[in-house]
Amino acid sequence: TDRVNIKGSPAGLGYATVKDMFQFSRALKQNILITEQTKQLIFSPKEELNARRYGYGFQIRTIGDKKIVLHTGGI
C-alpha cells in the first residue's frame, strides 16, 4: 500500500533530533512532563489487557534485575 508522507504523523512518521530525544528522556526521568505516579502507570504492563510486555505506549522488558522501557518507533 502507498503511505501518505506526512511529517509528524502519529502513525509512525514522527521525527526528532538526538537532542530532542535526550531532552524528552530527561524530562520523563525528572518527572517534568508527568508525575511519578503517572509514569509508573504508563511504564507498567497491562496484564488486564493481555499485554504482559506493553504499557500505555511503551514496551517493557526486564533484563536481569533492570526494567527497560522503550519504543522501537514502529507503527
N, CA, C and O atoms as a Maestro MAE file, in Angstrom:
{
 s_m_m2io_version
 :::
 2.0.0
}

f_m_ct {
 s_m_title
 :::
 protein
 m_atom[300] {
  # First column is atom index #
  i_m_mmod_type
  r_m_x_coord
  r_m_y_coord
  r_m_z_coord
  i_m_residue_number
  s_m_chain_name
  s_m_pdb_residue_name
  s_m_pdb_atom_name
  i_m_atomic_number
  :::
  1 25 0.837 -1.195 0.000 1 A "THR " " N  " 7
  2 3 0.000 0.000 0.000 1 A "THR " " CA " 6
  3 2 0.873 1.245 0.000 1 A "THR " " C  " 6
  4 15 2.004 1.222 0.484 1 A "THR " " O  " 8
  5 25 0.348 2.317 -0.538 2 A "ASP " " N  " 7
  6 3 1.059 3.589 -0.526 2 A "ASP " " CA " 6
  7 2 0.838 4.282 0.805 2 A "ASP " " C  " 6
  8 15 -0.259 4.266 1.363 2 A "ASP " " O  " 8
  9 25 1.891 4.882 1.291 3 A "ARG " " N  " 7
  10 3 1.799 5.655 2.535 3 A "ARG " " CA " 6
  11 2 1.732 7.131 2.203 3 A "ARG " " C  " 6
  12 15 2.378 7.610 1.271 3 A "ARG " " O  " 8
  13 25 0.949 7.828 2.973 4 A "VAL " " N  " 7
  14 3 0.927 9.271 2.853 4 A "VAL " " CA " 6
  15 2 2.108 9.795 3.654 4 A "VAL " " C  " 6
  16 15 2.251 9.460 4.830 4 A "VAL " " O  " 8
  17 25 2.940 10.596 3.049 5 A "ASN " " N  " 7
  18 3 4.137 11.098 3.712 5 A "ASN " " CA " 6
  19 2 3.823 12.414 4.411 5 A "ASN " " C  " 6
  20 15 3.980 13.489 3.833 5 A "ASN " " O  " 8
  21 25 3.382 12.320 5.653 6 A "ILE " " N  " 7
  22 3 3.064 13.493 6.456 6 A "ILE " " CA " 6
  23 2 4.001 13.514 7.648 6 A "ILE " " C  " 6
  24 15 3.885 12.672 8.538 6 A "ILE " " O  " 8
  25 25 4.920 14.455 7.681 7 A "LYS " " N  " 7
  26 3 5.864 14.542 8.793 7 A "LYS " " CA " 6
  27 2 5.112 14.802 10.088 7 A "LYS " " C  " 6
  28 15 4.195 15.622 10.150 7 A "LYS " " O  " 8
  29 25 5.530 14.078 11.119 8 A "GLY " " N  " 7
  30 3 4.940 14.275 12.423 8 A "GLY " " CA " 6
  31 2 3.651 13.518 12.657 8 A "GLY " " C  " 6
  32 15 2.993 13.727 13.677 8 A "GLY " " O  " 8
  33 25 3.274 12.649 11.744 9 A "SER " " N  " 7
  34 3 2.047 11.859 11.897 9 A "SER " " CA " 6
  35 2 2.156 10.935 13.099 9 A "SER " " C  " 6
  36 15 3.242 10.413 13.354 9 A "SER " " O  " 8
  37 25 1.080 10.708 13.850 10 A "PRO " " N  " 7
  38 3 1.138 9.779 14.977 10 A "PRO " " CA " 6
  39 2 1.217 8.317 14.533 10 A "PRO " " C  " 6
  40 15 1.341 7.424 15.372 10 A "PRO " " O  " 8
  41 25 1.146 8.066 13.234 11 A "ALA " " N  " 7
  42 3 1.159 6.695 12.730 11 A "ALA " " CA " 6
  43 2 2.555 6.268 12.300 11 A "ALA " " C  " 6
  44 15 2.691 5.478 11.366 11 A "ALA " " O  " 8
  45 25 3.579 6.762 12.947 12 A "GLY " " N  " 7
  46 3 4.922 6.270 12.674 12 A "GLY " " CA " 6
  47 2 5.816 7.181 11.874 12 A "GLY " " C  " 6
  48 15 6.964 6.824 11.610 12 A "GLY " " O  " 8
  49 25 5.346 8.327 11.483 13 A "LEU " " N  " 7
  50 3 6.194 9.219 10.700 13 A "LEU " " CA " 6
  51 2 6.708 10.400 11.527 13 A "LEU " " C  " 6
  52 15 7.072 11.441 10.981 13 A "LEU " " O  " 8
  53 25 6.731 10.223 12.838 14 A "GLY " " N  " 7
  54 3 7.270 11.270 13.700 14 A "GLY " " CA " 6
  55 2 8.767 11.372 13.514 14 A "GLY " " C  " 6
  56 15 9.407 10.428 13.051 14 A "GLY " " O  " 8
  57 25 9.318 12.493 13.868 15 A "TYR " " N  " 7
  58 3 10.757 12.664 13.753 15 A "TYR " " CA " 6
  59 2 11.253 13.556 14.878 15 A "TYR " " C  " 6
  60 15 10.509 14.389 15.396 15 A "TYR " " O  " 8
  61 25 12.491 13.381 15.247 16 A "ALA " " N  " 7
  62 3 13.109 14.175 16.305 16 A "ALA " " CA " 6
  63 2 14.616 14.098 16.153 16 A "ALA " " C  " 6
  64 15 15.150 13.158 15.563 16 A "ALA " " O  " 8
  65 25 15.285 15.088 16.687 17 A "THR " " N  " 7
  66 3 16.743 15.059 16.706 17 A "THR " " CA " 6
  67 2 17.197 14.262 17.926 17 A "THR " " C  " 6
  68 15 16.394 13.957 18.808 17 A "THR " " O  " 8
  69 25 18.477 13.928 17.974 18 A "VAL " " N  " 7
  70 3 19.038 13.255 19.145 18 A "VAL " " CA " 6
  71 2 18.871 14.150 20.368 18 A "VAL " " C  " 6
  72 15 18.543 13.669 21.453 18 A "VAL " " O  " 8
  73 25 19.092 15.434 20.197 19 A "LYS " " N  " 7
  74 3 18.923 16.379 21.302 19 A "LYS " " CA " 6
  75 2 17.479 16.371 21.800 19 A "LYS " " C  " 6
  76 15 17.241 16.370 23.008 19 A "LYS " " O  " 8
  77 25 16.507 16.366 20.873 20 A "ASP " " N  " 7
  78 3 15.090 16.294 21.260 20 A "ASP " " CA " 6
  79 2 14.826 15.053 22.107 20 A "ASP " " C  " 6
  80 15 14.182 15.132 23.152 20 A "ASP " " O  " 8
  81 25 15.329 13.909 21.649 21 A "MET " " N  " 7
  82 3 15.086 12.655 22.354 21 A "MET " " CA " 6
  83 2 15.759 12.649 23.725 21 A "MET " " C  " 6
  84 15 15.196 12.130 24.689 21 A "MET " " O  " 8
  85 25 16.957 13.221 23.817 22 A "PHE " " N  " 7
  86 3 17.645 13.316 25.099 22 A "PHE " " CA " 6
  87 2 16.845 14.177 26.069 22 A "PHE " " C  " 6
  88 15 16.668 13.809 27.231 22 A "PHE " " O  " 8
  89 25 16.367 15.316 25.599 23 A "GLN " " N  " 7
  90 3 15.590 16.210 26.456 23 A "GLN " " CA " 6
  91 2 14.274 15.565 26.879 23 A "GLN " " C  " 6
  92 15 13.841 15.739 28.018 23 A "GLN " " O  " 8
  93 25 13.637 14.828 25.984 24 A "PHE " " N  " 7
  94 3 12.400 14.116 26.309 24 A "PHE " " CA " 6
  95 2 12.671 13.060 27.378 24 A "PHE " " C  " 6
  96 15 11.925 12.953 28.352 24 A "PHE " " O  " 8
  97 25 13.725 12.291 27.198 25 A "SER " " N  " 7
  98 3 14.089 11.260 28.168 25 A "SER " " CA " 6
  99 2 14.382 11.872 29.534 25 A "SER " " C  " 6
  100 15 13.913 11.375 30.558 25 A "SER " " O  " 8
  101 25 15.143 12.929 29.544 26 A "ARG " " N  " 7
  102 3 15.496 13.596 30.808 26 A "ARG " " CA " 6
  103 2 14.251 14.147 31.498 26 A "ARG " " C  " 6
  104 15 14.117 14.036 32.717 26 A "ARG " " O  " 8
  105 25 13.344 14.738 30.729 27 A "ALA " " N  " 7
  106 3 12.113 15.288 31.305 27 A "ALA " " CA " 6
  107 2 11.238 14.181 31.897 27 A "ALA " " C  " 6
  108 15 10.598 14.383 32.930 27 A "ALA " " O  " 8
  109 25 11.207 13.017 31.252 28 A "LEU " " N  " 7
  110 3 10.460 11.889 31.821 28 A "LEU " " CA " 6
  111 2 11.108 11.414 33.117 28 A "LEU " " C  " 6
  112 15 10.426 11.203 34.120 28 A "LEU " " O  " 8
  113 25 12.425 11.246 33.091 29 A "LYS " " N  " 7
  114 3 13.133 10.763 34.283 29 A "LYS " " CA " 6
  115 2 13.007 11.714 35.460 29 A "LYS " " C  " 6
  116 15 12.946 11.273 36.607 29 A "LYS " " O  " 8
  117 25 12.968 13.009 35.191 30 A "GLN " " N  " 7
  118 3 12.924 14.009 36.259 30 A "GLN " " CA " 6
  119 2 11.493 14.417 36.628 30 A "GLN " " C  " 6
  120 15 11.293 15.351 37.405 30 A "GLN " " O  " 8
  121 25 10.504 13.721 36.072 31 A "ASN " " N  " 7
  122 3 9.081 13.992 36.353 31 A "ASN " " CA " 6
  123 2 8.680 15.426 36.014 31 A "ASN " " C  " 6
  124 15 7.876 16.036 36.718 31 A "ASN " " O  " 8
  125 25 9.238 15.949 34.946 32 A "ILE " " N  " 7
  126 3 8.886 17.292 34.481 32 A "ILE " " CA " 6
  127 2 7.622 17.242 33.623 32 A "ILE " " C  " 6
  128 15 6.758 18.111 33.743 32 A "ILE " " O  " 8
  129 25 7.511 16.242 32.767 33 A "LEU " " N  " 7
  130 3 6.352 16.123 31.881 33 A "LEU " " CA " 6
  131 2 5.147 15.495 32.570 33 A "LEU " " C  " 6
  132 15 4.012 15.921 32.361 33 A "LEU " " O  " 8
  133 25 5.396 14.501 33.376 34 A "ILE " " N  " 7
  134 3 4.334 13.782 34.078 34 A "ILE " " CA " 6
  135 2 4.797 13.452 35.487 34 A "ILE " " C  " 6
  136 15 5.993 13.483 35.778 34 A "ILE " " O  " 8
  137 25 3.862 13.139 36.349 35 A "THR " " N  " 7
  138 3 4.216 12.803 37.729 35 A "THR " " CA " 6
  139 2 4.798 11.397 37.802 35 A "THR " " C  " 6
  140 15 4.653 10.606 36.871 35 A "THR " " O  " 8
  141 25 5.451 11.100 38.903 36 A "GLU " " N  " 7
  142 3 5.993 9.751 39.138 36 A "GLU " " CA " 6
  143 2 4.866 8.723 39.098 36 A "GLU " " C  " 6
  144 15 5.039 7.638 38.544 36 A "GLU " " O  " 8
  145 25 3.726 9.051 39.672 37 A "GLN " " N  " 7
  146 3 2.578 8.133 39.692 37 A "GLN " " CA " 6
  147 2 2.099 7.822 38.272 37 A "GLN " " C  " 6
  148 15 1.833 6.665 37.947 37 A "GLN " " O  " 8
  149 25 1.989 8.843 37.432 38 A "THR " " N  " 7
  150 3 1.565 8.631 36.042 38 A "THR " " CA " 6
  151 2 2.618 7.847 35.279 38 A "THR " " C  " 6
  152 15 2.288 6.972 34.478 38 A "THR " " O  " 8
  153 25 3.876 8.156 35.524 39 A "LYS " " N  " 7
  154 3 4.961 7.438 34.851 39 A "LYS " " CA " 6
  155 2 4.901 5.951 35.177 39 A "LYS " " C  " 6
  156 15 5.049 5.116 34.285 39 A "LYS " " O  " 8
  157 25 4.688 5.614 36.439 40 A "GLN " " N  " 7
  158 3 4.594 4.207 36.826 40 A "GLN " " CA " 6
  159 2 3.395 3.535 36.148 40 A "GLN " " C  " 6
  160 15 3.468 2.364 35.777 40 A "GLN " " O  " 8
  161 25 2.313 4.262 35.991 41 A "LEU " " N  " 7
  162 3 1.129 3.715 35.318 41 A "LEU " " CA " 6
  163 2 1.414 3.401 33.856 41 A "LEU " " C  " 6
  164 15 1.089 2.312 33.383 41 A "LEU " " O  " 8
  165 25 2.021 4.345 33.134 42 A "ILE " " N  " 7
  166 3 2.247 4.116 31.700 42 A "ILE " " CA " 6
  167 2 3.423 3.195 31.431 42 A "ILE " " C  " 6
  168 15 3.511 2.605 30.354 42 A "ILE " " O  " 8
  169 25 4.340 3.060 32.404 43 A "PHE " " N  " 7
  170 3 5.507 2.198 32.236 43 A "PHE " " CA " 6
  171 2 5.291 0.806 32.825 43 A "PHE " " C  " 6
  172 15 6.254 0.062 33.012 43 A "PHE " " O  " 8
  173 25 4.054 0.446 33.118 44 A "SER " " N  " 7
  174 3 3.752 -0.867 33.694 44 A "SER " " CA " 6
  175 2 2.957 -1.704 32.703 44 A "SER " " C  " 6
  176 15 2.080 -1.184 32.014 44 A "SER " " O  " 8
  177 25 3.261 -3.010 32.628 45 A "PRO " " N  " 7
  178 3 2.496 -3.888 31.739 45 A "PRO " " CA " 6
  179 2 1.012 -3.880 32.103 45 A "PRO " " C  " 6
  180 15 0.651 -3.711 33.268 45 A "PRO " " O  " 8
  181 25 0.178 -4.061 31.117 46 A "LYS " " N  " 7
  182 3 -1.270 -4.070 31.314 46 A "LYS " " CA " 6
  183 2 -1.781 -5.501 31.202 46 A "LYS " " C  " 6
  184 15 -2.346 -5.907 30.186 46 A "LYS " " O  " 8
  185 25 -1.564 -6.254 32.281 47 A "GLU " " N  " 7
  186 3 -1.971 -7.663 32.338 47 A "GLU " " CA " 6
  187 2 -3.456 -7.828 32.039 47 A "GLU " " C  " 6
  188 15 -3.861 -8.780 31.372 47 A "GLU " " O  " 8
  189 25 -4.272 -6.885 32.541 48 A "GLU " " N  " 7
  190 3 -5.721 -6.968 32.345 48 A "GLU " " CA " 6
  191 2 -6.123 -6.841 30.874 48 A "GLU " " C  " 6
  192 15 -7.241 -7.193 30.500 48 A "GLU " " O  " 8
  193 25 -5.207 -6.337 30.045 49 A "LEU " " N  " 7
  194 3 -5.441 -6.215 28.604 49 A "LEU " " CA " 6
  195 2 -4.656 -7.271 27.828 49 A "LEU " " C  " 6
  196 15 -4.519 -7.185 26.608 49 A "LEU " " O  " 8
  197 25 -4.144 -8.270 28.550 50 A "ASN " " N  " 7
  198 3 -3.326 -9.324 27.972 50 A "ASN " " CA " 6
  199 2 -2.079 -8.747 27.297 50 A "ASN " " C  " 6
  200 15 -1.625 -9.240 26.265 50 A "ASN " " O  " 8
  201 25 -1.545 -7.697 27.905 51 A "ALA " " N  " 7
  202 3 -0.342 -7.045 27.387 51 A "ALA " " CA " 6
  203 2 0.745 -7.155 28.447 51 A "ALA " " C  " 6
  204 15 1.008 -6.202 29.180 51 A "ALA " " O  " 8
  205 25 1.370 -8.314 28.523 52 A "ARG " " N  " 7
  206 3 2.362 -8.570 29.562 52 A "ARG " " CA " 6
  207 2 3.660 -7.803 29.384 52 A "ARG " " C  " 6
  208 15 4.437 -7.659 30.328 52 A "ARG " " O  " 8
  209 25 3.895 -7.308 28.168 53 A "ARG " " N  " 7
  210 3 5.145 -6.581 27.918 53 A "ARG " " CA " 6
  211 2 4.874 -5.221 27.275 53 A "ARG " " C  " 6
  212 15 5.715 -4.696 26.545 53 A "ARG " " O  " 8
  213 25 3.698 -4.656 27.549 54 A "TYR " " N  " 7
  214 3 3.358 -3.364 26.944 54 A "TYR " " CA " 6
  215 2 2.543 -2.537 27.921 54 A "TYR " " C  " 6
  216 15 1.560 -3.015 28.486 54 A "TYR " " O  " 8
  217 25 2.959 -1.285 28.116 55 A "GLY " " N  " 7
  218 3 2.213 -0.340 28.934 55 A "GLY " " CA " 6
  219 2 1.397 0.548 28.013 55 A "GLY " " C  " 6
  220 15 1.041 0.134 26.910 55 A "GLY " " O  " 8
  221 25 1.104 1.737 28.440 56 A "TYR " " N  " 7
  222 3 0.381 2.691 27.597 56 A "TYR " " CA " 6
  223 2 1.367 3.395 26.679 56 A "TYR " " C  " 6
  224 15 1.888 4.458 27.018 56 A "TYR " " O  " 8
  225 25 1.621 2.807 25.524 57 A "GLY " " N  " 7
  226 3 2.512 3.403 24.539 57 A "GLY " " CA " 6
  227 2 3.973 3.029 24.671 57 A "GLY " " C  " 6
  228 15 4.794 3.482 23.874 57 A "GLY " " O  " 8
  229 25 4.319 2.216 25.657 58 A "PHE " " N  " 7
  230 3 5.717 1.842 25.873 58 A "PHE " " CA " 6
  231 2 5.842 0.337 26.044 58 A "PHE " " C  " 6
  232 15 4.987 -0.306 26.654 58 A "PHE " " O  " 8
  233 25 6.913 -0.212 25.499 59 A "GLN " " N  " 7
  234 3 7.222 -1.623 25.698 59 A "GLN " " CA " 6
  235 2 8.032 -1.756 26.971 59 A "GLN " " C  " 6
  236 15 8.841 -0.886 27.294 59 A "GLN " " O  " 8
  237 25 7.813 -2.850 27.697 60 A "ILE " " N  " 7
  238 3 8.506 -3.073 28.954 60 A "ILE " " CA " 6
  239 2 9.256 -4.388 28.876 60 A "ILE " " C  " 6
  240 15 8.679 -5.423 28.543 60 A "ILE " " O  " 8
  241 25 10.551 -4.346 29.186 61 A "ARG " " N  " 7
  242 3 11.385 -5.546 29.203 61 A "ARG " " CA " 6
  243 2 12.125 -5.597 30.532 61 A "ARG " " C  " 6
  244 15 12.379 -4.564 31.151 61 A "ARG " " O  " 8
  245 25 12.462 -6.791 30.958 62 A "THR " " N  " 7
  246 3 13.293 -6.966 32.135 62 A "THR " " CA " 6
  247 2 14.539 -7.715 31.700 62 A "THR " " C  " 6
  248 15 14.460 -8.795 31.114 62 A "THR " " O  " 8
  249 25 15.683 -7.131 31.993 63 A "ILE " " N  " 7
  250 3 16.962 -7.766 31.695 63 A "ILE " " CA " 6
  251 2 17.705 -7.861 33.022 63 A "ILE " " C  " 6
  252 15 18.142 -6.856 33.581 63 A "ILE " " O  " 8
  253 25 17.837 -9.086 33.511 64 A "GLY " " N  " 7
  254 3 18.408 -9.271 34.842 64 A "GLY " " CA " 6
  255 2 17.476 -8.647 35.861 64 A "GLY " " C  " 6
  256 15 16.301 -9.006 35.941 64 A "GLY " " O  " 8
  257 25 17.996 -7.720 36.635 65 A "ASP " " N  " 7
  258 3 17.168 -7.035 37.623 65 A "ASP " " CA " 6
  259 2 16.791 -5.623 37.181 65 A "ASP " " C  " 6
  260 15 16.285 -4.832 37.977 65 A "ASP " " O  " 8
  261 25 17.040 -5.309 35.902 66 A "LYS " " N  " 7
  262 3 16.753 -3.971 35.384 66 A "LYS " " CA " 6
  263 2 15.490 -3.965 34.535 66 A "LYS " " C  " 6
  264 15 15.276 -4.843 33.699 66 A "LYS " " O  " 8
  265 25 14.664 -2.961 34.768 67 A "LYS " " N  " 7
  266 3 13.462 -2.741 33.958 67 A "LYS " " CA " 6
  267 2 13.828 -1.782 32.833 67 A "LYS " " C  " 6
  268 15 14.350 -0.697 33.086 67 A "LYS " " O  " 8
  269 25 13.559 -2.175 31.606 68 A "ILE " " N  " 7
  270 3 13.856 -1.372 30.431 68 A "ILE " " CA " 6
  271 2 12.524 -0.943 29.812 68 A "ILE " " C  " 6
  272 15 11.665 -1.780 29.533 68 A "ILE " " O  " 8
  273 25 12.362 0.344 29.602 69 A "VAL " " N  " 7
  274 3 11.153 0.897 28.984 69 A "VAL " " CA " 6
  275 2 11.571 1.494 27.646 69 A "VAL " " C  " 6
  276 15 12.522 2.273 27.582 69 A "VAL " " O  " 8
  277 25 10.861 1.131 26.572 70 A "LEU " " N  " 7
  278 3 11.287 1.553 25.249 70 A "LEU " " CA " 6
  279 2 10.135 1.623 24.280 70 A "LEU " " C  " 6
  280 15 9.011 1.226 24.588 70 A "LEU " " O  " 8
  281 25 10.429 2.127 23.120 71 A "HIS " " N  " 7
  282 3 9.537 2.041 21.965 71 A "HIS " " CA " 6
  283 2 10.421 1.990 20.749 71 A "HIS " " C  " 6
  284 15 11.328 2.808 20.592 71 A "HIS " " O  " 8
  285 25 10.159 1.032 19.888 72 A "THR " " N  " 7
  286 3 11.023 0.843 18.719 72 A "THR " " CA " 6
  287 2 10.838 1.903 17.654 72 A "THR " " C  " 6
  288 15 11.686 2.063 16.777 72 A "THR " " O  " 8
  289 25 9.738 2.624 17.724 73 A "GLY " " N  " 7
  290 3 9.462 3.623 16.702 73 A "GLY " " CA " 6
  291 2 8.617 3.076 15.569 73 A "GLY " " C  " 6
  292 15 8.224 3.822 14.672 73 A "GLY " " O  " 8
  293 25 8.331 1.769 15.598 74 A "GLY " " N  " 7
  294 3 7.478 1.180 14.564 74 A "GLY " " CA " 6
  295 2 6.021 1.563 14.753 74 A "GLY " " C  " 6
  296 15 5.609 1.992 15.830 74 A "GLY " " O  " 8
  297 25 5.264 1.403 13.705 75 A "ILE " " N  " 7
  298 3 3.838 1.745 13.752 75 A "ILE " " CA " 6
  299 2 3.107 0.758 14.633 75 A "ILE " " C  " 6
  300 15 1.893 0.868 14.807 75 A "ILE " " O  " 8
  :::
 }
 m_bond[299] {
  # First column is bond index #
  i_m_from
  i_m_to
  i_m_order
  :::
  1 1 2 1
  2 2 3 1
  3 3 4 2
  4 3 5 1
  5 5 6 1
  6 6 7 1
  7 7 8 2
  8 7 9 1
  9 9 10 1
  10 10 11 1
  11 11 12 2
  12 11 13 1
  13 13 14 1
  14 14 15 1
  15 15 16 2
  16 15 17 1
  17 17 18 1
  18 18 19 1
  19 19 20 2
  20 19 21 1
  21 21 22 1
  22 22 23 1
  23 23 24 2
  24 23 25 1
  25 25 26 1
  26 26 27 1
  27 27 28 2
  28 27 29 1
  29 29 30 1
  30 30 31 1
  31 31 32 2
  32 31 33 1
  33 33 34 1
  34 34 35 1
  35 35 36 2
  36 35 37 1
  37 37 38 1
  38 38 39 1
  39 39 40 2
  40 39 41 1
  41 41 42 1
  42 42 43 1
  43 43 44 2
  44 43 45 1
  45 45 46 1
  46 46 47 1
  47 47 48 2
  48 47 49 1
  49 49 50 1
  50 50 51 1
  51 51 52 2
  52 51 53 1
  53 53 54 1
  54 54 55 1
  55 55 56 2
  56 55 57 1
  57 57 58 1
  58 58 59 1
  59 59 60 2
  60 59 61 1
  61 61 62 1
  62 62 63 1
  63 63 64 2
  64 63 65 1
  65 65 66 1
  66 66 67 1
  67 67 68 2
  68 67 69 1
  69 69 70 1
  70 70 71 1
  71 71 72 2
  72 71 73 1
  73 73 74 1
  74 74 75 1
  75 75 76 2
  76 75 77 1
  77 77 78 1
  78 78 79 1
  79 79 80 2
  80 79 81 1
  81 81 82 1
  82 82 83 1
  83 83 84 2
  84 83 85 1
  85 85 86 1
  86 86 87 1
  87 87 88 2
  88 87 89 1
  89 89 90 1
  90 90 91 1
  91 91 92 2
  92 91 93 1
  93 93 94 1
  94 94 95 1
  95 95 96 2
  96 95 97 1
  97 97 98 1
  98 98 99 1
  99 99 100 2
  100 99 101 1
  101 101 102 1
  102 102 103 1
  103 103 104 2
  104 103 105 1
  105 105 106 1
  106 106 107 1
  107 107 108 2
  108 107 109 1
  109 109 110 1
  110 110 111 1
  111 111 112 2
  112 111 113 1
  113 113 114 1
  114 114 115 1
  115 115 116 2
  116 115 117 1
  117 117 118 1
  118 118 119 1
  119 119 120 2
  120 119 121 1
  121 121 122 1
  122 122 123 1
  123 123 124 2
  124 123 125 1
  125 125 126 1
  126 126 127 1
  127 127 128 2
  128 127 129 1
  129 129 130 1
  130 130 131 1
  131 131 132 2
  132 131 133 1
  133 133 134 1
  134 134 135 1
  135 135 136 2
  136 135 137 1
  137 137 138 1
  138 138 139 1
  139 139 140 2
  140 139 141 1
  141 141 142 1
  142 142 143 1
  143 143 144 2
  144 143 145 1
  145 145 146 1
  146 146 147 1
  147 147 148 2
  148 147 149 1
  149 149 150 1
  150 150 151 1
  151 151 152 2
  152 151 153 1
  153 153 154 1
  154 154 155 1
  155 155 156 2
  156 155 157 1
  157 157 158 1
  158 158 159 1
  159 159 160 2
  160 159 161 1
  161 161 162 1
  162 162 163 1
  163 163 164 2
  164 163 165 1
  165 165 166 1
  166 166 167 1
  167 167 168 2
  168 167 169 1
  169 169 170 1
  170 170 171 1
  171 171 172 2
  172 171 173 1
  173 173 174 1
  174 174 175 1
  175 175 176 2
  176 175 177 1
  177 177 178 1
  178 178 179 1
  179 179 180 2
  180 179 181 1
  181 181 182 1
  182 182 183 1
  183 183 184 2
  184 183 185 1
  185 185 186 1
  186 186 187 1
  187 187 188 2
  188 187 189 1
  189 189 190 1
  190 190 191 1
  191 191 192 2
  192 191 193 1
  193 193 194 1
  194 194 195 1
  195 195 196 2
  196 195 197 1
  197 197 198 1
  198 198 199 1
  199 199 200 2
  200 199 201 1
  201 201 202 1
  202 202 203 1
  203 203 204 2
  204 203 205 1
  205 205 206 1
  206 206 207 1
  207 207 208 2
  208 207 209 1
  209 209 210 1
  210 210 211 1
  211 211 212 2
  212 211 213 1
  213 213 214 1
  214 214 215 1
  215 215 216 2
  216 215 217 1
  217 217 218 1
  218 218 219 1
  219 219 220 2
  220 219 221 1
  221 221 222 1
  222 222 223 1
  223 223 224 2
  224 223 225 1
  225 225 226 1
  226 226 227 1
  227 227 228 2
  228 227 229 1
  229 229 230 1
  230 230 231 1
  231 231 232 2
  232 231 233 1
  233 233 234 1
  234 234 235 1
  235 235 236 2
  236 235 237 1
  237 237 238 1
  238 238 239 1
  239 239 240 2
  240 239 241 1
  241 241 242 1
  242 242 243 1
  243 243 244 2
  244 243 245 1
  245 245 246 1
  246 246 247 1
  247 247 248 2
  248 247 249 1
  249 249 250 1
  250 250 251 1
  251 251 252 2
  252 251 253 1
  253 253 254 1
  254 254 255 1
  255 255 256 2
  256 255 257 1
  257 257 258 1
  258 258 259 1
  259 259 260 2
  260 259 261 1
  261 261 262 1
  262 262 263 1
  263 263 264 2
  264 263 265 1
  265 265 266 1
  266 266 267 1
  267 267 268 2
  268 267 269 1
  269 269 270 1
  270 270 271 1
  271 271 272 2
  272 271 273 1
  273 273 274 1
  274 274 275 1
  275 275 276 2
  276 275 277 1
  277 277 278 1
  278 278 279 1
  279 279 280 2
  280 279 281 1
  281 281 282 1
  282 282 283 1
  283 283 284 2
  284 283 285 1
  285 285 286 1
  286 286 287 1
  287 287 288 2
  288 287 289 1
  289 289 290 1
  290 290 291 1
  291 291 292 2
  292 291 293 1
  293 293 294 1
  294 294 295 1
  295 295 296 2
  296 295 297 1
  297 297 298 1
  298 298 299 1
  299 299 300 2
  :::
 }
}
